[in-house]
Amino acid sequence: MTNINKHAPGSFCWIELGTTDQEAAKNFYTQFFGWSVNDVLVGPNDLYSMFQLEARDVGAAYTLRPEQRAQGAPPHWMVYIAVESADDTAKKAAALGANILVHPFNVSDVGRMAVIQDPTGPVFSVWQAGKHIGMRIAGVDGTFAWAALTTPAIERAKQFYSSLFGWTIAAIDPDPTPHLRISNGEQPIGAITPLPPQHDPEVPPHWLVYFEVSDCEAAAAKAERLTAKFHLRPTVIPHVGRVAILSDPEGAAFALVQSDLHL
């Protein structure tokens, strides 16, 4: 287990579930990962559910707002990337061809953020920490492991993210597939993968959150008992480990990784 007290710029620092049924989501993830929940009132009728392991934050959930649902936003996990300045990063992202969906704003005194759509379609957020640094625990079952970007334009995505965050994005030698490894400094943090030729047109380009598990087969069986839907049953992926991809009962996709062969 690793306790986290600071996130380096360019690292994934937070994950957030937007869902259509917050209570059902809390029920699923607390049973599945053993998370506890700390509900924080953020509006007259709005709760922000902070998920925790060992009394340390691992992520959060909220109910999708009416305007998000009107725009067709499905339940989803959002990745947040640590930055020194949300304003500077948003400005640079726009210059690199991104669409700034939500311009930088303060989240009370806990931080400052922006929501950005990269030039190839996927959406992510940036986080300039105030009182809240983000995830505070890693390396145990139920914690964030890494994230994978699925995009129709790998080279364009590579150019954008390497320019924006200084990531090193390169082929996984000697992997013959077009998958690319993302490293922030010396630390591998994720991957970029192409949209499959026969991909579901209802699944847009996206970031996918991977959670650490010590036994992917057992975790997958537990998820199925809790009525999760599988997109990929446990499968060994070279240079990654044993992976499963699924959706929670409300439809938010996520993945499990048993990282015997981690990135």
Backbone as a ProteinNet text record, in pm:
[ID]
protein_1_A
[PRIMARY]
MTNINKHAPGSFCWIELGTTDQEAAKNFYTQFFGWSVNDVLVGPNDLYSMFQLEARDVGAAYTLRPEQRAQGAPPHWMVYIAVESADDTAKKAAALGANILVHPFNVSDVGRMAVIQDPTGPVFSVWQAGKHIGMRIAGVDGTFAWAALTTPAIERAKQFYSSLFGWTIAAIDPDPTPHLRISNGEQPIGAITPLPPQHDPEVPPHWLVYFEVSDCEAAAAKAERLTAKFHLRPTVIPHVGRVAILSDPEGAAFALVQSDLHL
[TERTIARY]
84.3	0	87.7	49.3	120.6	27.9	67.8	-6.1	45.2	-45.6	-9.7	-35.1	64.5	50.3	64.6	104.1	116.7	116.9	56.9	58.5	146.5	238.1	323.9	241.5	272.8	203.8	212.2	99.9	94.8	51	30.9	-14.5	-165.9	-224.8	-367.1	-384.9	-470	-479	-616.4	-717.6	-852.9	-939.5	-1039.7	-1138.8	-1276	-1372.4	-1503.6	-1611.3	-1706.7	-1816.1	-1936.9	-1979.7	-2108	-2208.8	-2318.9	-2411.2	-2555.7	-2645.5	-2787.8	-2855.4	-2790.7	-2847.4	-2734.8	-2715.6	-2602.3	-2608.3	-2727.8	-2740.4	-2707.8	-2755.8	-2725.6	-2576.6	-2514.7	-2370.6	-2293.5	-2331.1	-2264	-2279	-2396.2	-2420.3	-2332.2	-2321	-2238.9	-2092	-2034.9	-1890.6	-1848.5	-1933.8	-1896.9	-1896.5	-1990.5	-1990	-1874.5	-1847.9	-1749.1	-1606.6	-1571.6	-1434.6	-1414.9	-1523.7	-1509.8	-1485.2	-1520.7	-1505.5	-1604.8	-1567.7	-1663	-1700.2	-1805	-1855.5	-1869	-1820.5	-1840.1	-1916.7	-2046.3	-2129.1	-2110.8	-2084.3	-2064	-2174.1	-2245.1	-2349.4	-2284.6	-2311	-2249.3	-2353.3	-2477.4	-2586.2	-2711.6	-2818.6	-2942.5	-2988.8	-2973.3	-3018	-2909.5	-2784.5	-2676.5	-2576.7	-2548.1	-2445.9	-2328.8	-2208.6	-2086.6	-2035.8	-2035.9	-2001.4	-1852.8	-1777.4	-1634.2	-1612.7	-1548.2	-1516.9	-1381.4	-1371.8	-1248.2	-1211.5	-1080.6	-1022.8	-921.8	-923.6	-830.3	-836.6	-959	-983.4	-910.3	-872.2	-807	-888.6	-899	-983.7	-932.2	-1026.4	-992.4	-1067	-1174.9	-1254.9	-1385.1	-1478	-1604.3	-1713.2	-1837.6	-1952.1	-2048.8	-2118.1	-2223.1	-2330.9	-2448	-2556.4	-2541.5	-2545.3	-2535.5	-2642	-2599.6	-2691.4	-2786.1	-2903.6	-3000.9	-2943.6	-2858.7	-2803.1	-2704.7	-2635.3	-2545.4	-2625.2	-2732.8	-2815.7	-2884.3	-2924.7	-2988.8	-2892.9	-2762.4	-2660.7	-2616	-2678.9	-2650.5	-2536.4	-2490.1	-2379.3	-2425.7	-2359.2	-2395.1	-2323.8	-2361.8	-2281.2	-2137.7	-2041.3	-1901.8	-1807.9	-1687	-1577.4	-1492.1	-1471.1	-1387.9	-1249.8	-1144.8	-1008.9	-969.7	-897.8	-842.9	-690.7	-627.7	-482.3	-429.8	-330.2	-275.1	-198.4	-222.8	-151	-115.5	-16.7	19.7	-75.1	-130.7	-223.9	-332.3	-456.4	-567.2	-587.1	-566.8	-585.2	-482.5	-355.8	-250.9	-268.7	-307.9	-324.7	-440.7	-551.7	-667	-631.7	-559.5	-519.1	-429.1	-334.6	-243.7	-318.7	-413	-491.6	-571	-630.1	-706.5	-616.2	-496.3	-401.4	-358.8	-365.7	-329	-447	-562.2	-676.5	-786.6	-775.7	-877.8	-999.2	-1109.4	-1231.4	-1245.3	-1250.7	-1264.2	-1412.5	-1457.2	-1599.1	-1643.3	-1557.9	-1585.1	-1458.6	-1467.3	-1350.8	-1310.4	-1184.8	-1135.5	-1222.5	-1247.3	-1325.9	-1279.9	-1305.2	-1269.5	-1375.9	-1331.8	-1421.3	-1401.1	-1473.7	-1453.8	-1304	-1253	-1109.5	-1033.9	-1099.5	-1034.1	-948.8	-973.9	-893.2	-955.8	-892.4	-940.4	-932.1	-1032	-1039.6	-1092.6	-1076.3	-1135.9	-1166.2	-1263.4	-1299.4	-1267.2	-1192.2	-1134.9	-1165.4	-1201.1	-1216.7	-1096.6	-1021.1	-901.8	-940.8	-847.5	-882.9	-935.2	-918.2	-966.9	-1097.7	-1149.8	-1281.7	-1293.3	-1202.2	-1216.7	-1211.1	-1276.4	-1287.5	-1211.9	-1144.4	-1074.8	-1082.7	-1043.7	-1040.1	-898.4	-867.9	-740.3	-769.5	-676.6	-697.6	-574.7	-597.8	-497.6	-532.7	-456.8	-495.2	-492.5	-596	-596.8	-587.8	-695.6	-697	-710.3	-760.3	-782.1	-682.3	-593.1	-493	-546.6	-651.3	-704.1	-689.8	-658.7	-643.7	-528.6	-550.1	-448.6	-399.8	-435.9	-391.1	-380.1	-281.4	-260.6	-198.3	-199.7	-126.7	-198.2	-328.1	-406.3	-535.9	-601.7	-726.6	-824.9	-884.9	-984.8	-930.4	-801	-743.8	-713.9	-704.2	-671.9	-536.2	-530.9	-405	-345.6	-423.5	-380.4	-501.5	-481.7	-592.4	-550.3	-646	-618.6	-708.7	-648.4	-719.3	-748.2	-874.6	-912.8	-956.1	-888.2	-908	-895.1	-962.5	-948.2	-823.4	-752.4	-637.3	-521.2	-450.1	-343.6	-233.1	-187.5	-75.6	-114.5	-239.6	-285.8	-295.2	-345.2	-354.6	-215.6	-123.3	14.6	73.7	55.1	108.1	45.6	-85.6	-156.2	-111.3	-115	-87.1	60.4	147.7	289.8	321.5	257	278.4	216.6	98.6	27.1	87.9	120.8	165	312.1	379.5	517.8	530.5	420.3	425.8	518.3	583	653.6	556.8	530.4	433.5	504.1	517.9	598.5	543.5	583.2	542	594.8	518	558.4	642.6	771.6	863.6	869.9	858.9	848.1	704.1	606.7	466.8	439.1	388.4	363.9	235	150.6	24.7	52.3	-46.1	-25.5	-43.7	-57.3	-75.4	49.1	27.1	136.4	132	248.3	258.4	274.8	204.9	217.3	301	404.8	484.1	487.9	475	490.2	625.6	725.3	861	902.6	948.5	989.9	877.2	760.1	652.1	549.8	536.2	429	292.9	202.2	72.7	-45.6	-23	-137.9	-98.5	-197.7	-175.6	-270.8	-236.1	-324.5	-348.7	-475.2	-511.5	-604.3	-600.3	-688.4	-829.7	-926.3	-1060.2	-1056.4	-1115.6	-1114.9	-1193.4	-1156.1	-1222.4	-1373.9	-1418.1	-1561.2	-1619	-1574.4	-1618.3	-1765.9	-1826.3	-1966.1	-1977	-2055.3	-2065.5	-2125.9	-2193.2	-2250.5	-2147	-2027.5	-1919.8	-1821.1	-1820.8	-1733.2	-1589.4	-1492.9	-1356.5	-1360.1	-1274.1	-1288.5	-1162.2	-1156.1	-1059.7	-1126.7	-1052.8	-1103.8	-1018.1	-1084.2	-1016.5	-994.8	-873.4	-839.5	-817.7	-878.9	-862.7	-776.3	-691.9	-603	-682.2	-656.8	-710.5	-600.1	-602	-500.9	-542.2	-672.6	-723.6	-834.2	-799.4	-894.7	-1013.1	-988.2	-1096.3	-1197.6	-1149.6	-1239.3	-1314.7	-1245.1	-1310.3	-1417.3	-1388.2	-1485	-1608.8	-1589.6	-1703.9	-1788.7	-1723.7	-1796.9	-1875.8	-1813	-1882	-2005	-1993.1	-2107	-2220.7	-2187.4	-2291.5	-2361.9	-2290	-2347.8	-2411.6	-2432.8	-2502.3	-2425.7	-2293.4	-2214.2	-2223.7	-2201.2	-2203	-2060.9	-2025.6	-1889.7	-1877.1	-1769.5	-1730	-1609.7	-1528.6	-1415.4	-1397.3	-1415.4	-1392.8	-1242.3	-1202.9	-1059.3	-973	-877.7	-792.2	-650.9	-551.9	-412.8	-373.1	-327.4	-280.2	-130.3	-49.2	96.8	138.5	235.2	293.6	197.5	82.1	-15.5	-50.6	-105.4	-150	-281.4	-354.8	-486.5	-588.7	-668.6	-757	-900.9	-995.5	-1137.4	-1195.9	-1288.8	-1356.9	-1506.2	-1568.8	-1708.5	-1776.6	-1908	-1985.5	-2060.6	-2071.7	-2148.7	-2298.1	-2386	-2527.9	-2594.1	-2536.1	-2592	-2530.1	-2427.4	-2371.5	-2235.9	-2174.4	-2041.8	-1934.7	-1854.5	-1750.7	-1627.1	-1562.7	-1434.1	-1365.5	-1241	-1164.4	-1094.3	-1060	-982.7	-850.6	-743.8	-614.8	-543.8	-506.6	-421.1	-279.9	-204	-83.7	41.1	30.5	149.2	249.1	195.2	277.2	238.6	249	199.6	276.7	215.6	280.7	424.6
-119.6	0	124.4	224	350	462.9	538	657.9	774.4	851.4	961.2	1094	1179.4	1311.6	1424.9	1390.6	1490.9	1421.4	1485.4	1433.2	1521.8	1459.6	1534.5	1588.9	1707.8	1758	1656.2	1637.5	1541.2	1403.1	1378.9	1247.9	1247.8	1129.3	1116.7	1131.9	1225.1	1256.8	1231.4	1212.3	1195.7	1127.7	1054.3	992.7	1020.1	1041.7	1087.6	1022.4	961.4	892.8	984.5	1009.9	1075.2	966.4	961.3	849.3	895.9	808.7	840.8	798	713.4	666.4	658.2	766.1	776.7	674.5	650.4	553.1	412.7	378.7	246.1	232.4	339.3	335.8	316.5	388.4	371.3	228.3	172.8	35.7	-62	-43.9	-134.4	-127.6	-7	4.9	-25.2	5.3	-29.6	-181.1	-249.3	-395.7	-455.5	-396.1	-455.3	-433.6	-310.1	-278.6	-265.9	-266.8	-246.4	-101.7	-10.1	131	175.2	276.4	345.2	475.6	542.8	663.1	776.3	891.3	1013.1	1111.2	1130.7	1220.1	1364	1451.1	1593	1671.5	1758.5	1840	1954.1	1958.7	2061.2	2154.5	2135.6	2220.6	2186.1	2259.2	2235	2090.3	2027.7	1888.5	1799.3	1844.4	1770.8	1716	1586.6	1522.6	1483.8	1504.1	1456.5	1343.5	1222.9	1104.2	1073.3	1093.8	1066	919.2	843	703.6	695.3	605.1	593.4	447.6	424.4	299.2	336.8	264.6	294.3	442.4	498.9	638.9	736.9	690.7	778.8	780.4	897.8	915.8	836.3	771.1	698.8	752.5	826.6	876.5	931.9	962.1	1021.2	991.2	1019.4	1003.2	1118.8	1152.4	1253.8	1215.5	1276.7	1252.3	1346.4	1290.3	1371.9	1481.2	1601.4	1714.5	1707.9	1768.3	1762.9	1809.1	1914.7	1963.2	1862.8	1787.3	1683.8	1573	1531.8	1425.2	1471.9	1600.5	1655.5	1654.9	1668.5	1666.9	1525.3	1426	1287.1	1223.4	1289.1	1231.1	1104.3	991.4	867	859.5	767.3	743.9	714.1	772.9	756.7	791.9	738.7	776.7	882.4	993.4	1102.1	1094.6	1112.6	1120.9	1267.6	1294.4	1427.1	1417.8	1518	1521.5	1641.9	1618.7	1724.9	1826.8	1954.7	2062.8	2170.9	2251.3	2362.3	2479.6	2496.5	2604.9	2555.8	2550.6	2510.1	2610.5	2739.6	2843.6	2830.6	2815.3	2803.7	2677.1	2567.8	2441	2448.9	2509	2522.7	2610.6	2717.5	2806.8	2732.9	2655.3	2580.4	2472.1	2404.1	2299.1	2355.7	2472.6	2535.3	2567.8	2615.9	2647.7	2522.4	2406.6	2279.2	2212.5	2281	2229.2	2167.2	2174	2116.1	2207.7	2148.9	2222.7	2234.1	2355.1	2373.6	2368.4	2256.2	2236.7	2316	2319.6	2399.1	2478.2	2608.7	2693.4	2691.2	2720.9	2708.6	2783.4	2714.4	2773.8	2715.7	2788.7	2742.6	2648.8	2541.5	2453.1	2487.9	2589.5	2649.1	2667	2616.1	2630.2	2498.6	2398.8	2267.9	2256.1	2343.9	2338.5	2418.1	2414.2	2483.3	2384.4	2383	2279.5	2334.1	2252.4	2277.3	2142	2139.4	2017.6	2039.4	1946	1963.7	1842.3	1869.3	1762.4	1768.4	1660.1	1663.4	1666.2	1696.4	1711.2	1584.4	1468.3	1342.5	1296.9	1370.2	1338.7	1311.2	1236.7	1205.4	1329.3	1316.7	1427	1392.3	1491.8	1475.5	1607.2	1604.1	1725.8	1750.2	1875.7	1908.6	1966	1941.1	1977.6	2049.3	2171.3	2250	2241.3	2164.9	2132.3	2253.5	2258.5	2349.1	2262.8	2258.3	2173.1	2025.2	1996.7	1857.3	1819	1725.4	1685.3	1580.9	1506.4	1399	1265.6	1161.4	1027.6	1026	952.9	951.6	810.5	714.1	576.8	504.4	414.9	338.1	203.9	112.5	-12	-123.8	-106.6	-213.6	-230	-343.4	-370.4	-254.7	-214.6	-109.7	30.2	43.3	175.9	193.9	319.2	352	292.6	226.1	166.9	248.9	272.7	351.6	382.3	450.2	485.9	466.2	427	404.4	493.5	556.3	640.7	560.3	550.6	486.2	595.1	602.4	714.6	667.4	735.5	699.8	759.2	844.4	915.3	913.1	802	782.2	887	911.5	1005.2	1147	1185.5	1319.6	1328.8	1223.7	1222.2	1227.3	1151.1	1151.3	1291.2	1359	1494.3	1589.1	1578.7	1669.1	1650.4	1527.6	1504.2	1521.9	1485.4	1506.2	1654.6	1733.6	1878.3	1943.1	1894.5	1957.3	1923.3	1796.8	1752.7	1711.8	1709.3	1663.6	1513.3	1439.9	1294.8	1236.1	1125.1	1043.3	936	931.4	836.3	757.9	628.2	547.9	406.1	336	197.7	111.1	6.8	-87.2	-195.6	-177.2	-270	-401.2	-518.9	-542.9	-569	-507	-530.1	-488	-580.3	-547	-467.8	-453.6	-381.9	-232	-152.4	-7.3	62.1	-14.4	46.7	124.8	237.1	320.5	330.7	335.7	352.4	500.3	546	683.3	682	764.9	781.3	929	955.7	1091.5	1094.4	1155.3	1140.2	995.8	932.2	791.7	695.7	749.3	666	630.4	501.2	462.4	486	553.3	586.1	542.4	497.3	461.9	420.2	420.4	374.3	445.3	442.6	489.3	371.9	345.1	233	281.5	216.2	258.1	205.9	274.4	218.6	92.8	-16.7	-137.4	-114.5	-184.3	-164.2	-184.5	-280.4	-308.8	-256.5	-136.9	-85.5	-45.8	-48.3	-8.1	142.4	184.9	327.9	409	341.5	412	436.8	378.4	400.1	499.2	622.7	724	706.8	775.8	777.5	821.3	762	785.1	749.1	797.5	751.3	641.5	534.3	423.4	407.7	406.4	392.4	243.9	209.8	74	72.3	-26.6	-44.3	-166.6	-152.6	-260.6	-371.2	-496.6	-612.9	-717.9	-797	-901.3	-1032.4	-1048	-1168.7	-1126.1	-1112.1	-1060.8	-1154.7	-1283.5	-1381	-1371.5	-1366.8	-1359	-1226.6	-1118.1	-987	-983.3	-1041	-1043.6	-1122.9	-1236	-1316.8	-1239.3	-1166.4	-1085.9	-975.3	-909.8	-803.9	-858.5	-977.9	-1038.3	-1067.9	-1113.1	-1136.5	-1007.1	-896	-765.5	-700.3	-778.1	-742.4	-645.6	-645.3	-570.3	-640	-562.9	-615.1	-620.9	-732	-748	-704.6	-632.2	-600.7	-686.4	-722.4	-813	-893.1	-1023.3	-1108.4	-1121.4	-1164.3	-1166.2	-1226.6	-1147.6	-1183.8	-1135.4	-1217.4	-1175.7	-1087.8	-966.5	-873.4	-854.4	-886.2	-874.2	-735.9	-733.6	-611	-532.7	-591.4	-524.2	-613.5	-731.2	-821.9	-884.8	-934.2	-990.5	-878.7	-858.4	-742.3	-786.3	-714.8	-730.1	-590.3	-576.3	-449	-471.5	-384.9	-402.5	-269.1	-275	-156.9	-184.8	-83.2	-98.7	-104.2	-134.5	-151.5	-29.4	90.1	210.5	238.8	162.1	174	239.6	281.2	343.5	236.5	252.3	153.8	176	66.7	70.4	-62.7	-73.7	-195.8	-239.9	-366.5	-426.2	-472.6	-457.8	-507.9	-577.5	-701.1	-776.4	-758	-672.3	-621.1	-704.6	-835.5	-920.2	-875.2	-827.4	-780.5	-636.6	-552.5	-413.7	-339.4	-230.7	-142.9	-115
0	0	0	-79.1	-84.6	-42.1	58.7	96.9	13	-41.4	-131.6	-61.2	-61.3	-0.1	-101.3	-226.3	-330.8	-466.2	-565.7	-701.9	-788.8	-860	-950.8	-1066.9	-1116.8	-1235.9	-1349.2	-1417.3	-1526.5	-1485.2	-1356	-1309.6	-1292.4	-1301.1	-1271.3	-1120.7	-1081.2	-939.1	-879.5	-962.8	-909.3	-1012.6	-966.5	-1054.2	-996.3	-1084.9	-1040.4	-1125.9	-1059.6	-1127	-1138.2	-1262.3	-1285.8	-1316.6	-1242.9	-1253.6	-1251	-1291.6	-1290.9	-1161.5	-1084.1	-956.9	-854.9	-781.5	-689.8	-577.5	-524.3	-415.7	-464.3	-582.9	-638.2	-665.1	-715.1	-741.5	-612	-508.5	-379.3	-330.2	-347	-302.7	-378.3	-511.1	-591.8	-552.4	-550.1	-529.2	-385.3	-289	-151.1	-133.5	-198.4	-191.1	-271	-386.7	-476	-426.6	-396.4	-357.1	-206.2	-129.7	14	51	-40	-9.8	97.4	172.4	258.3	188.8	238.2	172.8	273.6	233.8	311.9	223.7	252.5	172	217.1	118.2	145.6	74.9	147.6	88.1	9.5	-122.8	-207.4	-268.9	-235	-283.3	-207.2	-229.4	-153.7	-159.2	-275.5	-290.4	-350.6	-343.9	-409.4	-309	-321.7	-240.4	-328.7	-277.2	-341.7	-253.5	-308.7	-230.2	-245.2	-138.6	-139.5	-101.4	-191.2	-163.7	-93.6	4.7	81.3	107.2	118.4	167.3	274.9	385.4	494.5	534	527.5	563.4	471.7	352.2	254.5	126	64.1	-53.7	-173.5	-244.4	-367	-489	-468.4	-579.4	-525.7	-615.3	-572.3	-674.1	-633.8	-723	-702.8	-810.8	-804.1	-905.1	-893.4	-988.1	-1106.6	-1226.5	-1346.2	-1344.4	-1377.2	-1375.7	-1496.7	-1485.2	-1596.3	-1729.4	-1726.9	-1852.4	-1913	-1827.7	-1878.8	-1946.6	-1882.5	-1938.3	-2065.8	-2069.3	-2188.9	-2307.5	-2277.1	-2382.5	-2417.6	-2353.2	-2386.2	-2310.1	-2202.1	-2124.8	-2053.3	-2077.2	-2009.3	-1874.2	-1786.8	-1667.1	-1707.8	-1635.2	-1676.3	-1561.6	-1569.1	-1480.3	-1551.1	-1483	-1535.4	-1471.5	-1554	-1500.1	-1483.6	-1374.9	-1347.5	-1351.1	-1411.5	-1424	-1347.7	-1263.2	-1178.3	-1262.3	-1235.1	-1303	-1202	-1235.2	-1148	-1166.1	-1286.1	-1313.5	-1408.2	-1360.2	-1446.8	-1559.2	-1530	-1631.8	-1742.8	-1705.1	-1806.2	-1889.6	-1824.7	-1896.5	-1993.9	-1951.2	-2040.5	-2160.2	-2136.6	-2245.4	-2344.4	-2291.8	-2378	-2454.6	-2385.1	-2450.7	-2567	-2548.2	-2655.7	-2774.4	-2746.3	-2853.5	-2929.1	-2861.3	-2923.5	-2993.7	-2995.1	-3069.5	-2986.1	-2853	-2766.3	-2755.5	-2712	-2684.4	-2532.7	-2479.8	-2335.7	-2302	-2248.7	-2220.5	-2098.1	-1996.3	-1875.7	-1846.4	-1854.3	-1831.6	-1684.5	-1655.6	-1517.3	-1416.3	-1304.9	-1196.6	-1064.1	-957.9	-824	-769.5	-706.1	-632.4	-484.7	-439.5	-307	-282.8	-170.7	-143.2	-161.4	-224	-235.6	-362.9	-462	-582.9	-695.4	-810.3	-929.2	-1044.3	-1131.7	-1234	-1365.2	-1469.3	-1600.1	-1663.2	-1754.3	-1826.6	-1973.5	-2031.1	-2164.6	-2252.7	-2377	-2476.5	-2570.3	-2575.7	-2659.5	-2808.3	-2896.9	-3039.1	-3104.8	-3040.1	-3098.6	-3036.2	-2938	-2883.1	-2734.4	-2670.9	-2528.7	-2439	-2324.2	-2228.9	-2100.8	-2044.1	-1916.9	-1841.4	-1715.3	-1634.2	-1586	-1556.3	-1493.4	-1355.2	-1263.2	-1123.6	-1067.5	-1023.9	-953.7	-805.4	-730.3	-592.9	-501.1	-416.8	-302.6	-178.9	-102.7	16.2	-18	-137.4	-177.4	-285.8	-255.4	-354.4	-451	-408.9	-491	-420.2	-496.2	-439.5	-339.7	-228.9	-123.8	-89.9	-172.6	-148.8	-282.1	-294.1	-417.4	-382.1	-480.8	-465	-393.5	-364.4	-302.2	-380.8	-359.8	-430.8	-413.8	-527.2	-522.1	-538.7	-567.5	-591.4	-740.5	-782.4	-920.8	-957.1	-1072.1	-1119.8	-1234.4	-1336.7	-1450.8	-1537.6	-1649.3	-1737.6	-1882.2	-1964.8	-2107	-2191.8	-2289.7	-2384.4	-2510.1	-2547.6	-2672.8	-2769.6	-2882.2	-2974.9	-3118.7	-3211.6	-3353	-3417.3	-3341.9	-3401.1	-3302.2	-3298.5	-3200.3	-3214.3	-3334.7	-3351.9	-3313.4	-3344.5	-3305.2	-3153.5	-3089.2	-2943.2	-2881.2	-2937.4	-2887.6	-2892.6	-3003.5	-3019.7	-2917.3	-2899.4	-2808.6	-2663.8	-2614.8	-2473.2	-2438.2	-2529.5	-2501.3	-2496.2	-2581.3	-2580.2	-2456.5	-2416.1	-2304.9	-2169.5	-2147.4	-2015.4	-2009	-2124.2	-2124.6	-2109.6	-2136.4	-2126.8	-2233.6	-2198.6	-2296.9	-2343.4	-2471.9	-2527.5	-2636.9	-2614.1	-2706.6	-2715.2	-2820.5	-2839.7	-2725.9	-2694.5	-2590.4	-2656.1	-2658.4	-2724.4	-2645.1	-2706.9	-2851.5	-2895.2	-2830.4	-2863.1	-3008.6	-3092.5	-3233.4	-3254.4	-3151.1	-3166.4	-3169.6	-3211.9	-3217.4	-3081.7	-2975	-2843.7	-2802.9	-2735.7	-2688.1	-2536.6	-2474.2	-2329.7	-2297.2	-2193.9	-2145.1	-2018.2	-2013.7	-1891.8	-1855.7	-1727	-1675.1	-1604.2	-1669.1	-1619.8	-1639.6	-1532.9	-1540.3	-1503.5	-1466.8	-1414.7	-1522.3	-1558.2	-1650.5	-1583.8	-1654.1	-1593.2	-1677.6	-1801.5	-1882.4	-2022.4	-2110.9	-2247.6	-2342.2	-2469.2	-2575.3	-2668.8	-2697.3	-2782.4	-2893.2	-3009.1	-3119.2	-3098.8	-3156.6	-3163.1	-3248.4	-3202.9	-3286	-3414.6	-3522.8	-3652.6	-3646	-3564.7	-3554.1	-3422.8	-3381.8	-3252.5	-3254.8	-3136.8	-3119.8	-3144.9	-3243.2	-3273.3	-3159.1	-3066.5	-2951.4	-2842.3	-2857	-2759.9	-2820.4	-2773.1	-2832.3	-2783.5	-2843.9	-2790.2	-2644.5	-2561.4	-2417.6	-2341.2	-2216.8	-2117.6	-2035.2	-2006	-1925.9	-1800.8	-1684.9	-1555.9	-1525.1	-1482.8	-1439.6	-1289.1	-1222.6	-1078.6	-1049.8	-949.6	-907.2	-839.1	-878.8	-807.6	-798.5	-693.8	-677.2	-742.4	-772.7	-837.8	-933.2	-1060.7	-1158.1	-1176.7	-1178.6	-1197	-1082.9	-960.1	-844.3	-843.2	-875.8	-878.1	-987	-1103.1	-1211.5	-1172.8	-1106.7	-1062.8	-961.6	-872.6	-774.3	-844	-941.5	-1015.8	-1086.4	-1141.3	-1211.4	-1114	-994.1	-893.2	-856.1	-866.6	-833.9	-956.4	-1060.9	-1185.6	-1275.3	-1267.9	-1365.1	-1500.8	-1606.6	-1743	-1796.2	-1862.1	-1913.8	-2059.4	-2088	-2225	-2264.5	-2164.6	-2185.1	-2057.9	-2067.8	-1950.8	-1925.6	-1806.4	-1773.3	-1883	-1928.5	-2041.3	-2012.3	-2043.7	-2027	-2144.7	-2114.8	-2216.8	-2195.6	-2296.5	-2280.9	-2233.8	-2143.4	-2089.1	-1999.9	-1970.8	-1883.7	-1765.6	-1792.9	-1687.9	-1727.7	-1630.1	-1656	-1640.1	-1743.1	-1750.7	-1774.3	-1714.1	-1744.6	-1761.8	-1855.8	-1878	-1860.2	-1783.5	-1749.6	-1726.4	-1709.3	-1674.2	-1545.5	-1461.5	-1339.1	-1374.2	-1278.5	-1310.6	-1373.4	-1354.6	-1417.6	-1554.2	-1591.1	-1725	-1735.9	-1624.9	-1630.1	-1650	-1753.2	-1783.9	-1697.8	-1659.3	-1590.5	-1614.8	-1572.1	-1594.8	-1467.3	-1464.2	-1356.3	-1413.2	-1336.3	-1381.1	-1265.7	-1289.8	-1198.7	-1253.1	-1189.5	-1253.6	-1227.7	-1249.4	-1242.8	-1349.4	-1461.2	-1573	-1600.9	-1500.1	-1511.8	-1619.9	-1666.2	-1763.2	-1725.6
[MASK]
+++++++++++++++++++++++++++++++++++++++++++++++++++++++++++++++++++++++++++++++++++++++++++++++++++++++++++++++++++++++++++++++++++++++++++++++++++++++++++++++++++++++++++++++++++++++++++++++++++++++++++++++++++++++++++++++++++++++++++++++++++++++++++++++++++++++

